[in-house]
């Protein structure tokens, strides 16, 4: 299963695609780091993450 791992903090929001099999992370892709001050909301940062990936998010 593919999912998005996120770390949302006061200064940065980090998103990365991860693959999980049988409850274990089998692959964690490189994180995309966005400055929270540059995005009005979490949905806005999420949209930018999807644009940077260039494909639909899981």
N, CA and C atoms as a LAMMPS dump frame, in Angstrom:
ITEM: TIMESTEP
0
ITEM: NUMBER OF ATOMS
174
ITEM: BOX BOUNDS ff ff ff
-5.0000000000000000e+02 5.0000000000000000e+02
-5.0000000000000000e+02 5.0000000000000000e+02
-5.0000000000000000e+02 5.0000000000000000e+02
ITEM: ATOMS id mol type element x y z
1 1 1 N 0.833 -1.155 0
2 1 2 C 0 0 0
3 1 3 C 0.893 1.238 0
4 2 1 N 0.515 2.221 -0.782
5 2 2 C 1.255 3.48 -0.817
6 2 3 C 0.488 4.515 -0.003
7 3 1 N 1.221 5.28 0.787
8 3 2 C 0.602 6.343 1.574
9 3 3 C 1.552 7.517 1.671
10 4 1 N 1.051 8.611 2.238
11 4 2 C 1.874 9.798 2.426
12 4 3 C 2.212 9.919 3.906
13 5 1 N 3.506 10.037 4.191
14 5 2 C 3.971 10.337 5.545
15 5 3 C 4.137 11.852 5.618
16 6 1 N 3.689 12.439 6.72
17 6 2 C 3.77 13.89 6.86
18 6 3 C 4.299 14.271 8.234
19 7 1 N 5.069 15.347 8.249
20 7 2 C 5.575 15.939 9.485
21 7 3 C 5.262 17.422 9.379
22 8 1 N 4.236 17.859 10.097
23 8 2 C 3.792 19.247 10.015
24 8 3 C 4.241 19.967 11.279
25 9 1 N 5.096 20.952 11.111
26 9 2 C 5.604 21.698 12.256
27 9 3 C 5.345 23.186 12.105
28 10 1 N 5.867 23.948 13.025
29 10 2 C 5.671 25.389 13.003
30 10 3 C 6.42 26.095 11.89
31 11 1 N 7.541 25.536 11.46
32 11 2 C 8.35 26.162 10.412
33 11 3 C 8.27 25.463 9.066
34 12 1 N 8.088 24.141 9.083
35 12 2 C 8.093 23.371 7.837
36 12 3 C 7.012 22.3 7.842
37 13 1 N 6.56 21.976 6.647
38 13 2 C 5.695 20.812 6.428
39 13 3 C 6.475 19.893 5.498
40 14 1 N 6.64 18.65 5.919
41 14 2 C 7.382 17.679 5.105
42 14 3 C 6.437 16.552 4.72
43 15 1 N 6.474 16.193 3.447
44 15 2 C 5.645 15.119 2.918
45 15 3 C 6.534 14.145 2.157
46 16 1 N 6.257 12.857 2.286
47 16 2 C 7.005 11.845 1.536
48 16 3 C 6.094 10.662 1.253
49 17 1 N 6.254 10.072 0.086
50 17 2 C 5.528 8.845 -0.228
51 17 3 C 6.212 7.678 0.46
52 18 1 N 5.406 6.768 0.969
53 18 2 C 5.936 5.573 1.626
54 18 3 C 5.154 4.36 1.153
55 19 1 N 5.834 3.245 1.063
56 19 2 C 5.184 1.966 0.776
57 19 3 C 5.164 1.161 2.063
58 20 1 N 4.007 0.578 2.361
59 20 2 C 3.833 -0.214 3.578
60 20 3 C 3.3 -1.587 3.189
61 21 1 N 3.945 -2.622 3.693
62 21 2 C 3.509 -4 3.462
63 21 3 C 3.502 -4.735 4.789
64 22 1 N 2.401 -5.377 5.086
65 22 2 C 2.258 -6.153 6.328
66 22 3 C 2.607 -5.322 7.558
67 23 1 N 2.186 -4.049 7.534
68 23 2 C 2.392 -3.179 8.676
69 23 3 C 3.782 -2.597 8.825
70 24 1 N 4.64 -2.807 7.832
71 24 2 C 6.017 -2.301 7.899
72 24 3 C 6.306 -1.4 6.706
73 25 1 N 7.055 -0.349 6.956
74 25 2 C 7.475 0.539 5.871
75 25 3 C 8.574 -0.166 5.091
76 26 1 N 8.328 -0.379 3.788
77 26 2 C 9.317 -1.045 2.947
78 26 3 C 10.102 -0.049 2.092
79 27 1 N 9.545 1.155 1.928
80 27 2 C 10.242 2.191 1.167
81 27 3 C 9.719 3.543 1.624
82 28 1 N 10.64 4.472 1.831
83 28 2 C 10.286 5.852 2.16
84 28 3 C 11.032 6.742 1.181
85 29 1 N 10.284 7.414 0.323
86 29 2 C 10.899 8.288 -0.675
87 29 3 C 11.395 9.58 -0.032
88 30 1 N 12.18 10.317 -0.781
89 30 2 C 12.719 11.586 -0.298
90 30 3 C 11.581 12.552 0.016
91 31 1 N 11.726 13.283 1.093
92 31 2 C 10.69 14.226 1.526
93 31 3 C 10.71 15.502 0.693
94 32 1 N 9.527 16.057 0.512
95 32 2 C 9.368 17.395 -0.053
96 32 3 C 9.135 18.307 1.144
97 33 1 N 9.971 19.325 1.298
98 33 2 C 9.877 20.232 2.44
99 33 3 C 9.354 21.583 1.98
100 34 1 N 8.308 22.052 2.649
101 34 2 C 7.696 23.341 2.339
102 34 3 C 7.722 24.207 3.594
103 35 1 N 7.969 25.495 3.424
104 35 2 C 7.919 26.413 4.57
105 35 3 C 6.456 26.717 4.884
106 36 1 N 6.054 26.524 6.122
107 36 2 C 4.647 26.724 6.478
108 36 3 C 4.22 28.179 6.308
109 37 1 N 5.12 29.122 6.519
110 37 2 C 4.775 30.538 6.384
111 37 3 C 4.407 30.911 4.951
112 38 1 N 4.803 30.097 3.984
113 38 2 C 4.534 30.393 2.577
114 38 3 C 3.226 29.78 2.082
115 39 1 N 2.497 29.101 2.963
116 39 2 C 1.252 28.437 2.565
117 39 3 C 0.156 28.773 3.566
118 40 1 N -0.993 29.166 3.048
119 40 2 C -2.085 29.639 3.899
120 40 3 C -2.717 28.545 4.747
121 41 1 N -2.598 27.291 4.294
122 41 2 C -3.272 26.205 5.006
123 41 3 C -2.631 24.865 4.655
124 42 1 N -2.99 23.85 5.423
125 42 2 C -2.521 22.499 5.12
126 42 3 C -3.012 22.043 3.745
127 43 1 N -4.287 22.27 3.386
128 43 2 C -4.715 21.874 2.038
129 43 3 C -3.903 22.539 0.923
130 44 1 N -3.483 23.773 1.132
131 44 2 C -2.658 24.452 0.13
132 44 3 C -1.298 23.776 0.01
133 45 1 N -0.677 23.456 1.139
134 45 2 C 0.618 22.763 1.117
135 45 3 C 0.469 21.386 0.475
136 46 1 N -0.624 20.685 0.777
137 46 2 C -0.905 19.365 0.203
138 46 3 C -0.985 19.463 -1.322
139 47 1 N -1.662 20.485 -1.805
140 47 2 C -1.796 20.687 -3.254
141 47 3 C -0.426 20.914 -3.898
142 48 1 N 0.413 21.715 -3.27
143 48 2 C 1.761 21.97 -3.79
144 48 3 C 2.571 20.675 -3.808
145 49 1 N 2.447 19.871 -2.759
146 49 2 C 3.134 18.578 -2.72
147 49 3 C 2.727 17.735 -3.927
148 50 1 N 1.439 17.651 -4.205
149 50 2 C 0.966 16.897 -5.364
150 50 3 C 1.509 17.442 -6.671
151 51 1 N 1.57 18.757 -6.789
152 51 2 C 2.112 19.373 -8.005
153 51 3 C 3.591 19.03 -8.179
154 52 1 N 4.333 19.038 -7.101
155 52 2 C 5.772 18.714 -7.181
156 52 3 C 5.994 17.257 -7.563
157 53 1 N 5.093 16.381 -7.107
158 53 2 C 5.212 14.972 -7.49
159 53 3 C 4.867 14.768 -8.958
160 54 1 N 3.957 15.59 -9.454
161 54 2 C 3.544 15.47 -10.846
162 54 3 C 2.613 14.3 -11.105
163 55 1 N 1.913 13.87 -10.062
164 55 2 C 0.958 12.771 -10.223
165 55 3 C -0.063 12.83 -9.097
166 56 1 N -1.085 12.007 -9.223
167 56 2 C -2.13 11.97 -8.194
168 56 3 C -1.574 11.416 -6.885
169 57 1 N -2.057 11.971 -5.788
170 57 2 C -1.641 11.483 -4.471
171 57 3 C -2.491 10.282 -4.069
172 58 1 N -1.916 9.382 -3.278
173 58 2 C -2.698 8.21 -2.841
174 58 3 C -3.799 8.609 -1.866
